[in-house]
Each structure stands twice: as structure tokens, then as C-alpha cells.
Amino acid sequence: MIELDGSYLEGGGALVRVALALSTLTGQEFKVNNIRSGRAESGLKAQHLQAITALKKIGNAETNHLEIGSTELHFIPGKIQKGTYEIDIGTAGSIVLLLQALILPCLFAPGKITLKVKGGTCGKGQAPVEALQNILLPQLQRFVQKMELKVLKQGYYPKGGGEVQLEISPKNTAVSLPLLYQELASTPIFNLTQPGTLEQIRGIINCSTDLAEKKIAERIQHSAKMALKRYTVPVTIRMNYNQTLSTGGDIVLWAVFSHGQEVSSINPIILGSDAYLEKNKSSEQIGQEAAERLKKEIDSDAAVDRHVADQLIPFMALLPGSAIRASEITDHTRTNIYIAEQFLPVKFNILGNKISVQKRA
């Protein structure tokens, strides 16, 4: 059994999410203590409990008794099952963070998986669902026949109420680790080390309908475009006003690169950034904040942004020989490397901002 220290590095929920994903995939039992000891409120939160509950259904798993605030988890995985699963976080807890625990094992289910999730679609410390949809998921298409994320409703703090539907049609089945690596032998490795040429900048702004009269989305859009005008490429930022339970909104931006004349579908170079509406920040500040974050990513000469880098680690561990160049090596990234090396027979190496992975001797 694998034993983990939940206080490792930043001591956040990412450690639990990645461990859950890899445990369900590999069939290895684990225990973790000191869960989220690095946070002001330690222990499991609603989205962690719902992720565990979902994986107990999807993977026929067993656990110790758990509740909000639990600081210890003993997880005994079973076999992954296909099917449709409905998950309601019950708060504005992050849909994206919950899905970080579910997507990896679902890629290797014995048949189609449909996840219907209710909760928060953006907020402090969590990526908007459009960032998952447009920046991370394109990198994971290599593993499946088809994967599609639909955003049905936006949901903001405090009431939540957002809804998404993720459909995954796998092409490989996780029977055992040796067989899994054999099946993945023909899957293209991650080769994301050279950004290439910036081709376009895209984005989307979502706001609740009560902000339409003040033209909040339009002001965010104008501010972001003005901050990005030094790049001589098309900048297209869509705007949506949505019926929601709570007032809120966000902006997601992503820059698309090419090598030569082509934008790769196998190893797409997409750098992203985001910002969400906050009290005491003007619309113009929100737009500029997202744009400045994207500019920092673009100017870093990286091929993967700092947030996607940590999310790619468990997937890279399935494809030894993979390499990425990130704009920054965060504690989240180092934590995910620590977890991946516990569950899988691989070794990661960090040289500057380049991360590579090889099979362990």
C-alpha cells in the first residue's frame, strides 16, 4: 500500500486529487494523512468528498468514513465501470478541480463514460471550465476516440448551480499497468518544448445577466484587447451573458501557436490565462489582469503555461519519453511529480523549466 503525506510542499488538495486518479487507474491502494494541512481550513472540502464519492461508484472503490474536514483518507480502488454518472457538489465548489480526479481513470474505462457535474464554473483559486475545455482537453485527445465537454450552465459563488457534461469514448482499457503501457506504445508522446510562431489569440467572457446593463463583458473585452494590441495576430474574444443563481463572471484567454504553417492537432501549443470578477476590481482591471498574465506566458518562450504544466504530469507519466517546457515550475507541479512517481514506474527530471519523464530502471 502507498502511504502519502498530505502536507508535502504546498499541502493542498491537488495531492489528494492526483492520488485518487492514479489509484483508480492503477488499482493500487493508498492512505494519505494531513490532508490540506497547508490551507487555512484543513481537511476535505465538498468537491473532494464528491470526487471520492464519484470514484467509489465509477471504480467500485472503498474508503474509511469521511466527512467535511476529514484529514485522513484510506482508498481501496476496484475496477472502473462505464456508464453515466451524475455528481452534484452542492456548493459553488470547483467543477474543474473535481474533474481533475476523474478524467484520468475515465480515459481508460471499458466503455463510454458520461459525467454530469453541478457546482461552480469559476472562482478564486480555480480555473474556469472554459480553460479546461480549450487549453487542457486538446492535449488529452491522444488517449481517446472522442472527448467533448459541454458547458450547460454557468455557476458562481456563493450559490453555484453551474452544470457541465463531459463525454469520453475510450480507445484503451486499463486492465493492468504492463498491458496499459503496451496499449499506449503507439500513442504520441507529449512533445511540448518549442512554442513556435504565435498565430492567434482567442478568448471567452462569461457574465451573469444582471451585469449586462453596465456592459461589464464589453468593458472587460475592450480592456483585454487593448492590452494585447502589440501582438500582430487576430484577437477574438467572445462574450456571453448567462442566467445564473449568483452574480459573477470570468474571462479566459488562450494563445495558439504553430510550427511552420500548421497548428498541430497532436501536440498543440496553447498557452492560457484567466481572471474572474472580484469586488473592488473594475471591469477594466479584470480584462487587463487576464491579458497581462497571458503576455507573461507568451513572452516566457514556454510551450506550456504554468497551470497546465502541473495538470499534464500524471498523463506524461503514462507516456515515457514525453517532455514539456513550462513557463514556471510550481509547487503544484512538483507535488504532482511526487505523486506520479509513487504510483507509476517512472522518473521525472527537471532541467531549468524543462520537464521530461522516463521509465524507471
C-alpha positions as CSV (number, residue, x, y, z in Angstrom):
1,M,0.0,0.0,0.0
2,I,1.2,3.5,-0.8
3,E,1.4,6.0,2.1
4,L,1.4,9.7,1.4
5,D,2.0,12.8,3.4
6,G,-0.7,15.4,2.6
7,S,1.4,18.2,3.9
8,Y,4.0,17.7,1.1
9,L,5.1,21.1,-0.4
10,E,2.1,23.3,-0.8
11,G,-0.1,20.9,1.2
12,G,-3.2,21.4,-0.9
13,G,-6.0,19.4,-2.4
14,A,-4.1,18.6,-5.6
15,L,-2.2,15.8,-3.9
16,V,-5.4,14.1,-3.0
17,R,-7.0,14.5,-6.4
18,V,-4.0,13.2,-8.3
19,A,-3.6,10.3,-5.9
20,L,-7.3,9.4,-6.4
21,A,-6.9,9.5,-10.1
22,L,-3.8,7.3,-10.2
23,S,-5.1,4.9,-7.6
24,T,-8.3,4.3,-9.5
25,L,-6.3,3.9,-12.8
26,T,-3.6,1.5,-11.4
27,G,-5.7,-0.4,-8.8
28,Q,-3.2,0.5,-6.1
29,E,-4.5,1.1,-2.5
30,F,-3.3,4.2,-0.7
31,K,-3.5,6.2,2.6
32,V,-2.9,9.9,3.0
33,N,-2.9,11.9,6.2
34,N,-2.5,15.6,6.9
35,I,-4.9,16.4,4.1
36,R,-4.7,20.1,3.0
37,S,-2.7,21.0,6.1
38,G,-1.2,23.9,4.1
39,R,-4.6,25.6,3.8
40,A,-6.3,27.9,6.3
41,E,-9.1,25.3,6.6
42,S,-7.5,21.9,6.6
43,G,-9.2,18.6,5.6
44,L,-11.5,17.6,2.8
45,K,-14.0,20.1,1.3
46,A,-17.2,19.4,-0.6
47,Q,-15.6,19.0,-4.0
48,H,-13.0,16.5,-2.6
49,L,-15.8,14.4,-1.0
50,Q,-17.8,14.4,-4.2
51,A,-14.8,13.3,-6.2
52,I,-14.2,10.4,-3.8
53,T,-17.9,9.5,-3.8
54,A,-17.9,9.6,-7.7
55,L,-14.8,7.4,-7.9
56,K,-16.4,4.9,-5.4
57,K,-19.1,4.5,-8.0
58,I,-17.0,4.7,-11.1
59,G,-14.3,2.5,-9.8
60,N,-16.1,0.3,-7.2
61,A,-13.8,1.7,-4.5
62,E,-14.0,1.5,-0.7
63,T,-12.9,4.1,1.9
64,N,-12.8,4.8,5.5
65,H,-15.6,7.0,7.0
66,L,-15.2,10.5,5.5
67,E,-16.9,13.9,6.1
68,I,-16.1,17.6,5.5
69,G,-12.9,18.3,7.4
70,S,-11.5,14.8,7.4
71,T,-7.7,14.8,7.3
72,E,-7.1,11.1,6.6
73,L,-8.2,9.0,3.6
74,H,-7.8,5.3,3.1
75,F,-8.8,4.5,-0.5
76,I,-9.1,0.9,-1.9
77,P,-9.9,1.0,-5.6
78,G,-11.9,-1.6,-7.6
79,K,-12.5,-1.9,-11.3
80,I,-13.5,1.1,-13.5
81,Q,-17.0,0.8,-15.0
82,K,-18.6,2.5,-18.0
83,G,-21.8,4.5,-17.7
84,T,-23.4,7.8,-16.9
85,Y,-22.7,9.4,-13.6
86,E,-24.4,12.5,-12.0
87,I,-22.4,14.5,-9.5
88,D,-23.7,17.5,-7.5
89,I,-21.0,19.2,-5.4
90,G,-23.9,21.0,-3.7
91,T,-21.9,24.3,-3.4
92,A,-20.0,26.6,-5.7
93,G,-17.1,24.2,-5.3
94,S,-15.0,23.9,-8.4
95,I,-16.2,21.6,-11.2
96,V,-12.8,21.7,-12.8
97,L,-10.9,20.7,-9.6
98,L,-13.3,17.8,-9.1
99,L,-12.8,16.6,-12.7
100,Q,-9.0,16.5,-12.2
101,A,-9.6,13.4,-10.0
102,L,-12.0,11.8,-12.5
103,I,-10.7,12.4,-16.0
104,L,-7.6,10.3,-16.0
105,P,-9.2,7.0,-14.9
106,C,-12.2,7.6,-17.1
107,L,-10.0,7.8,-20.2
108,F,-9.4,4.1,-19.7
109,A,-12.9,2.8,-18.9
110,P,-14.2,-0.3,-20.6
111,G,-16.7,1.8,-22.5
112,K,-18.2,5.3,-22.8
113,I,-18.4,7.4,-19.7
114,T,-20.7,10.4,-19.3
115,L,-20.1,12.8,-16.4
116,K,-22.8,15.3,-15.5
117,V,-21.5,17.6,-12.8
118,K,-23.1,20.5,-10.9
119,G,-21.1,23.1,-9.0
120,G,-19.0,26.2,-9.6
121,T,-17.7,27.0,-13.0
122,C,-15.1,29.5,-11.9
123,G,-13.8,31.3,-8.8
124,K,-10.9,32.1,-6.6
125,G,-8.1,29.5,-6.8
126,Q,-9.9,27.5,-9.5
127,A,-9.7,27.5,-13.3
128,P,-12.9,28.3,-15.3
129,V,-14.4,25.4,-17.1
130,E,-13.6,27.1,-20.4
131,A,-9.9,26.8,-19.6
132,L,-10.3,23.0,-19.2
133,Q,-12.3,22.9,-22.4
134,N,-9.9,24.9,-24.6
135,I,-6.5,24.5,-23.1
136,L,-6.1,21.1,-21.3
137,L,-8.5,18.8,-23.1
138,P,-7.0,19.3,-26.6
139,Q,-3.8,17.8,-25.1
140,L,-5.7,14.7,-23.9
141,Q,-7.4,13.8,-27.2
142,R,-4.5,11.5,-28.0
143,F,-5.7,9.0,-25.4
144,V,-9.3,8.6,-26.6
145,Q,-11.6,8.1,-29.6
146,K,-13.5,11.1,-28.7
147,M,-13.9,13.5,-25.7
148,E,-16.3,16.5,-25.5
149,L,-17.1,18.9,-22.7
150,K,-20.3,20.9,-22.9
151,V,-20.9,23.9,-20.6
152,L,-24.7,23.8,-19.9
153,K,-24.9,26.5,-17.2
154,Q,-22.6,28.9,-15.5
155,G,-22.4,28.9,-11.7
156,Y,-20.8,31.4,-9.4
157,Y,-20.1,31.8,-5.7
158,P,-22.0,31.5,-3.4
159,K,-24.9,29.5,-4.8
160,G,-23.1,27.7,-7.6
161,G,-25.6,26.0,-9.9
162,G,-23.2,25.5,-12.8
163,E,-23.6,22.4,-15.0
164,V,-21.3,20.7,-17.4
165,Q,-21.4,17.4,-19.3
166,L,-18.2,15.5,-20.2
167,E,-18.5,12.6,-22.6
168,I,-15.5,10.3,-23.0
169,S,-15.2,7.4,-25.5
170,P,-12.0,5.5,-24.6
171,K,-9.9,3.5,-27.0
172,N,-7.7,1.8,-24.4
173,T,-8.7,-0.1,-21.3
174,A,-6.8,-0.1,-18.0
175,V,-6.5,-3.9,-17.3
176,S,-3.1,-3.8,-15.7
177,L,-0.1,-1.5,-15.8
178,P,2.1,-3.6,-18.1
179,L,-0.8,-4.1,-20.5
180,L,-1.6,-0.4,-20.3
181,Y,1.9,0.7,-21.3
182,Q,1.8,-1.8,-24.2
183,E,-1.5,-0.4,-25.4
184,L,-0.1,3.1,-25.2
185,A,3.0,2.3,-27.1
186,S,1.5,3.8,-30.3
187,T,0.1,6.9,-28.6
188,P,2.1,10.1,-29.4
189,I,4.2,11.3,-26.5
190,F,3.9,14.9,-25.2
191,N,6.5,16.9,-27.1
192,L,5.8,20.5,-26.0
193,T,9.1,22.2,-25.7
194,Q,9.2,24.8,-28.5
195,P,6.4,27.3,-28.8
196,G,6.8,28.1,-32.5
197,T,5.0,31.1,-34.0
198,L,2.1,32.9,-32.4
199,E,-0.9,32.6,-34.8
200,Q,-3.9,33.9,-32.9
201,I,-5.3,34.8,-29.5
202,R,-8.8,33.7,-28.6
203,G,-10.9,34.1,-25.5
204,I,-14.3,34.0,-23.9
205,I,-16.0,36.2,-21.3
206,N,-19.0,34.9,-19.3
207,C,-21.0,37.2,-17.1
208,S,-24.3,36.9,-15.3
209,T,-27.2,38.7,-17.0
210,D,-27.6,41.3,-14.2
211,L,-24.3,42.8,-15.4
212,A,-25.4,43.4,-18.9
213,E,-26.8,46.8,-18.3
214,K,-23.4,48.1,-17.2
215,K,-21.8,46.4,-20.2
216,I,-19.3,44.5,-17.9
217,A,-18.4,41.9,-20.6
218,E,-17.8,44.6,-23.2
219,R,-15.6,46.6,-20.9
220,I,-13.6,43.5,-20.0
221,Q,-13.2,42.7,-23.7
222,H,-12.1,46.1,-24.6
223,S,-9.5,46.3,-21.8
224,A,-8.1,42.9,-22.7
225,K,-7.8,43.7,-26.4
226,M,-6.1,47.0,-25.7
227,A,-3.5,45.2,-23.5
228,L,-2.9,42.6,-26.2
229,K,-2.7,45.0,-29.2
230,R,1.1,44.8,-29.5
231,Y,0.7,41.3,-30.9
232,T,0.1,41.5,-34.6
233,V,-2.2,38.5,-34.8
234,P,-6.0,38.2,-34.8
235,V,-7.5,38.6,-31.3
236,T,-11.1,37.2,-31.0
237,I,-12.8,37.3,-27.6
238,R,-16.4,36.1,-27.4
239,M,-18.9,37.4,-24.8
240,N,-21.8,35.7,-23.2
241,Y,-24.4,36.9,-20.6
242,N,-25.9,33.9,-18.8
243,Q,-28.8,33.3,-16.4
244,T,-27.2,32.3,-13.1
245,L,-28.1,31.9,-9.4
246,S,-25.4,34.4,-8.3
247,T,-23.7,37.4,-9.7
248,G,-20.3,36.7,-11.3
249,G,-18.2,36.3,-14.3
250,D,-14.8,35.4,-15.7
251,I,-12.5,35.7,-18.7
252,V,-10.4,33.0,-20.3
253,L,-7.7,33.8,-22.9
254,W,-5.6,31.4,-24.9
255,A,-2.8,31.9,-27.4
256,V,-2.4,29.4,-30.2
257,F,1.0,28.7,-31.8
258,S,2.2,26.9,-34.9
259,H,5.3,25.3,-36.3
260,G,5.7,26.3,-39.9
261,Q,2.3,26.9,-41.4
262,E,0.5,24.3,-39.3
263,V,-1.2,24.2,-35.9
264,S,-0.5,20.8,-34.6
265,S,-3.5,18.6,-33.6
266,I,-1.3,16.0,-31.9
267,N,0.9,18.4,-29.8
268,P,-1.0,21.7,-29.9
269,I,0.8,24.7,-28.4
270,I,-1.8,26.6,-26.4
271,L,-0.9,29.0,-23.6
272,G,-3.7,30.2,-21.4
273,S,-4.7,32.7,-18.7
274,D,-7.8,33.7,-16.8
275,A,-9.3,36.1,-14.3
276,Y,-12.6,36.3,-12.5
277,L,-14.8,39.2,-11.3
278,E,-13.9,40.4,-7.8
279,K,-15.3,43.1,-5.6
280,N,-13.1,46.2,-5.6
281,K,-11.8,45.5,-9.1
282,S,-13.1,47.3,-12.1
283,S,-14.0,45.5,-15.3
284,E,-11.0,47.2,-16.9
285,Q,-8.7,45.8,-14.3
286,I,-10.1,42.2,-14.8
287,G,-9.5,42.4,-18.6
288,Q,-6.0,43.8,-18.2
289,E,-5.2,41.3,-15.5
290,A,-6.0,38.3,-17.8
291,A,-4.2,39.9,-20.7
292,E,-1.0,40.7,-18.6
293,R,-1.0,37.1,-17.4
294,L,-1.2,35.8,-21.0
295,K,1.5,38.2,-22.1
296,K,3.8,36.8,-19.4
297,E,3.2,33.3,-20.7
298,I,3.7,34.3,-24.4
299,D,6.9,36.2,-23.6
300,S,8.3,33.3,-21.5
301,D,9.2,31.3,-24.6
302,A,7.5,28.3,-23.0
303,A,5.2,25.8,-24.8
304,V,3.1,25.0,-21.7
305,D,1.6,27.5,-19.2
306,R,2.3,27.2,-15.5
307,H,-1.2,25.8,-14.7
308,V,-1.4,23.2,-17.5
309,A,2.1,22.0,-16.7
310,D,1.1,20.6,-13.3
311,Q,-2.1,19.1,-14.8
312,L,-0.1,17.3,-17.5
313,I,2.2,15.4,-15.1
314,P,0.1,12.3,-14.5
315,F,-0.7,12.0,-18.2
316,M,3.0,12.4,-19.1
317,A,3.8,9.5,-16.7
318,L,1.8,7.2,-19.0
319,L,4.0,8.2,-22.0
320,P,7.7,7.9,-21.0
321,G,9.8,10.0,-23.3
322,S,7.5,12.9,-23.0
323,A,8.9,16.4,-22.4
324,I,7.4,19.9,-21.9
325,R,8.8,23.3,-21.3
326,A,6.8,25.3,-18.8
327,S,6.8,29.0,-18.1
328,E,7.3,28.2,-14.4
329,I,7.8,25.1,-12.3
330,T,5.3,25.5,-9.4
331,D,4.9,23.6,-6.2
332,H,1.7,22.1,-7.7
333,T,3.9,20.6,-10.5
334,R,6.5,19.3,-8.0
335,T,3.7,17.8,-5.9
336,N,2.1,16.0,-8.9
337,I,5.5,14.6,-9.9
338,Y,5.9,13.3,-6.3
339,I,2.6,11.5,-6.5
340,A,3.1,10.2,-10.1
341,E,6.4,8.6,-9.1
342,Q,4.7,6.8,-6.2
343,F,2.1,5.1,-8.4
344,L,3.9,4.6,-11.7
345,P,7.3,3.1,-12.7
346,V,8.7,6.4,-14.0
347,K,11.2,9.1,-13.1
348,F,10.8,12.8,-13.8
349,N,13.7,15.1,-14.5
350,I,13.6,18.9,-14.2
351,L,16.3,20.9,-16.1
352,G,15.6,24.7,-15.9
353,N,11.9,24.9,-16.9
354,K,12.0,21.7,-19.0
355,I,10.3,18.6,-17.5
356,S,10.9,15.1,-19.0
357,V,9.9,11.7,-17.9
358,Q,11.5,8.2,-18.5
359,K,10.7,4.7,-17.4
360,R,12.4,3.9,-14.1
361,A,15.2,1.4,-14.3
